[in-house]
Amino acid sequence: MAKKKVAIGVLSIAMIFFVVVGFSSKFSDTKDVKYELIMNAFFFENNIQKPNAALLITDKKEIKADAKMFLTERKSYHLCGYHYRFLFWTTTDNLFGDISVNEKCEDFSYKPKESQEKLTYYIKQLETAPIHYVYTLEIPVSMEPNEIREKLKDSKLILCFVDGEKARFPFIRFSYKHYSGHWKNANGETDWKKSTKKNEIGSREAFEKLVKKVESVSSVVNEWDVHYMGNGVVGDTLFYQKGHVELLFKTGTDLSKAVTVLEQAGAQVERKNNPTTYFVQVVDTSADIEDIKRILKPHSFITGITEYTNDRHKK
């Protein structure tokens, strides 16, 4: 197996449930972005009459302007929720950027007045005259994404993976607390900066060992990273950091061996899933799901067709 790239990151609790990207040099070149999909974020109530309504934009000039407006560093994050989601695609299955926005209290960093006006314009469209609708297809995990693309290419429906392709893999999320001695200054107070740096080195090594133990019994298919969620002091001598890692495995993997290895090593398995199906989205101008069912009736491998709704189709 190819050597995994390991990255260490910081993830605040408020950010677990949505994706935010900064408009850096990575996002400065939008010439290959062909689609912009604006839809319900499902993180707060809004006035969209049909929850699966969407706007699909293909005008490159408009997409470029929107990317600069909305894929910017955030001035603030909203614990009160997010109303709408902007997705920018180079193709319908290759995501360039994704951000959720708050209708009422968003404070845009780039051209704030123009950005707010554009957001208001799109919201009115979504509420009164949506041009597209998003539907979800349930597919057996035995079928890979490229196979689905090939089978549906003549359907005239726009195929995309709004929530990504990785949901088809067996999945484990585990957490681990790493302890080390902590530094104190002349006044006997904890020096958090030194303690954090000292602990991070040991923590990274600890997580690498944990994943290697898992890889000795199961096949991990993703490049994993560590997200730290908290730190603190235990007594007078110990400093700890808690982090979590999400691992994906080959389809059909028995997760019980990986779970046993992790628990024996002192890690906590927070969530696991071994799906038999996963979900693919299609976008169409019809607001009637029966039209979509009629179009897709010849494709017997599809086990379910629903409107894309706020359950986010997570099992």
N, C-alpha and C positions, 0 to 999 in steps of 0.2 A: 504493500500500500504506500502511496506517496506520502511523504512527510507532511504533517499538518502544520499550517501556519497558526501560531498562537498569538492572540492579541489580548492585552489587558485593557479593560475599559471601565468607566464609571457610569452607573445607571441609577438615577434617583427613583424612588418609589413612585413618584407622580408621573414618571415617563414610561412606565412599563407597558401601558396599553395602547400606545400610538407611536407612529414614526415621525420624526422631525429631522429635516436636513438643512444644512446651512448653504447658502449660495456662495460657494468658494470657487476657486479656479476649476474644481472638478465639474461645476455646473455652469461655467461661463460660456461654453461652446454648445449652443442648442441647435446647431444646423442639422443634426441627425434626428431631432425629436419630431415625430410625425403625428402624434396623437396627444390630446389633453382630455382627460376624463374628469368631470366634476360631478360629484355624487354625495349622497348622504354619508356622513361620517359615523353615524350610529353611536356617538358618544354623548348626545344630548338631544332633547326634543327640538324639532323645528316645524315649519309649516308646510313641508312638502306633502301633498295629498297622497301620492303614491310613493312609499318609502324607497322603491327601487328606481325611481326616476333619475335621469342623468343628462348631462350635456356632453356630447362628444365633439371636440373641436379639432379640425384638421388644417386650418389656415396657419401656415408657418409663421407669418408675421405676428399674428395674435398669440400664438403659442410662445414665441420668443419673448414678447412683452410680458406675458403672464408668468413665465418662468423667472424672469428678473424680479417681478413684483412679489411673488409668493414663495419662491425658494430662497428666502433670505434668513439670516440669523434672527431668532426671535428676541424681542425685547422682554417678553414675559411669557410664562406658561400658565394655562388656565385650569385650575382645579375645578372650575365650575362646568367644564365640559367643552366639547367641540361639536360644531353643527355640520360642517361640510368638509369634504376631502378632495384634494386636487392631486391627480396622478398624471405624470408626464411619461410618455412611452416613446422609445426609438422605434420599436415595433410593438404590436399588441401583446407580446409576451416578454418584452425586455424593458423593465422599469428604469427610467432615468432619474426621477425624483418623485417624492410623495410627501405631502404635508396636510395636516388637518388644521382647520381655522375656526375661530370662534366668531359668530356673527355679530355679537354685541360689544365685546371688549377687546377685539384684536387691535394691537398697536404695531403697525408694520414699520420695519426699519427702512425699507427702500420706497421712496415716493409715497409716504403714508396717505396723503389726500387722494392721490390717483388710485392707489391700491384699494382703499376703502370704497371708492366710487365703483371700481370694477367689480369688487366683491358684491356690492349691493345690486349691481346690474345682473350678475349671474344668479343671485338668490331669487330675484324677481322672476327670472326665466324658469328656474327650477320649480317655483311655486305655482306659476301660472301657465307656462308653455314649455315644458320639458320636451326635448327632441329625441331622446333615447331612453331605453329602459334596460336594466341589468338583470339577468337571470342566471341561476346556478344549476349546473348539471352535476349529478353524482356519478362518479366513474369508479370502476374497480381499480385497486392499486396495482393490479397486474398489468395495466395499460400505462405506458409511459406517455408523457406530454406530447412528444413528437408524433407518436402514433395517433393520438387524438386529433392533432392539427391536420394530419394527412387525411383522416377519415371525414373531418368536418369542413374541409377546404371548399367543397362545392355547395355548402349549405347557404352561403351568402350572409351568414351571421358573423359578427366580429368576435373572434375568440380572444379572451385574455385571462390572465391569472391574477385577479385583483388581490387575493391574499397570498400570492406566491405559489410555487410548485412544491415546496418542501413538505406540505401537509400529508403527502402520500407516504412518507417514511415513518417507521416506528420511532418513537420519541421519548426521551427521558430528560427531565429537568431536575438537577440535584444541587443542593447547597452544602457548603462546608465552612466551618469557622477555623481559622488558623490563629494560633496563639504564639506570642513571642514576648520577651521582656520589653518594657517600655522605658523611654528616656524621661528624665526629670531635669528641670532647670535648677538654678541655685536656690529658688524658693520652695523647691519640693513639688512644683506643679508639673503635670505631664506636658512634655514637648510633643504635641501631636504630629508636627511635620516630620520630625526625626523618627518617631515611632511608626508612622504610616509608611515611610520609605523603607525602614528596616523590615517591617512586617510584609510589605508588598513583595520583596524579593523571596522571602520564605514561602509566602502564600502561592506565588506563581509556581515555584518548584513543587509544592504540595499538590496543586491542581494538575500539573503535568503528570505526576506519579499516579494520581487517581485515574486520569483518562487512560494512561498506559495499562493500568490494571483492567479497565473495561475492555480495551482493545485486545487484551490477551484472551478474552473469551467471546467477544462479539466484534462485528465489523462496523466501525464508525465511518460515516460517509461525508461528514461536513467538516469545514474548518471552524473550530470552536474558539470561543473567547470567554473570558471571565468578566462578569459584571458585579462590581462590589456594591453592596446594599446597606452596609452599616459597619461601624467600628466602635470600640469602647474599651474600658479598663475593667479588669477583674482583680479586686483586691489592690495591693500596693505594687505588685510586680508584673502582672500580665496585661498585655495589650492584645486585642483581637480585631480581626477584620472578617466579615462574613461576605462571601461571594457566591454566585451561582453560575452554573454552566448548563447549556442545552446541547444534547447530543442527538444526532440522527443516525439511524441504522439501516442496513439493507432491508428491503421489503421481505417480509416473512421471518425476520429475526425473532427468536424467543428472548424476550427481555428479562426473564427471570434470572438468568446467569449474571447479567450486568447489574441488576438490582442487588443481588446477593453480594457481589464484589464490593459495590459502593457502601452498602450498609455495614459490612464487616470492617471496612476501612474508616468508619466513623462519619461518613457523609449521610445526608438526609435526602431521600428521594421525595421531591415535592409534587411531581406530576409525571405520569407516564401514559402513553397511548400507543396502541398497536392497531392502526386502522385497517379495515378491509376495503374501504372506499375513500375517495377524496373528491375535492370540488373544483370545478372549472367554471368560469363565467363566460357568458356570451352577451353581447350588446346589440340591441336591435331597436328600430323605430316603433315597433308595435307595443302598445300598452296591454295587449291581451295575451296572456300566457298560453291560451289555446292555440294561437298562431304559431308560437314557438314549438309547442308539442307536435303540431301538424308537420312542421318543417323537419323535425328531428325523429319522427316516427320510424323511418327506415333504420335508424341506428339503435339496434336492440341492446348494445352494450351499455347504453345510458340507463342507469337504474332509478333515476329520479330527476324531475325538473321542477324548480321552484323559483319564485321571485327572490332576489337577493335582499335579505331582511336583517334585522338587528341581532339575530343570534350569531351572525358572522360565520355560521356553518362550522363552528368548532365543536368537535365531539369531546 
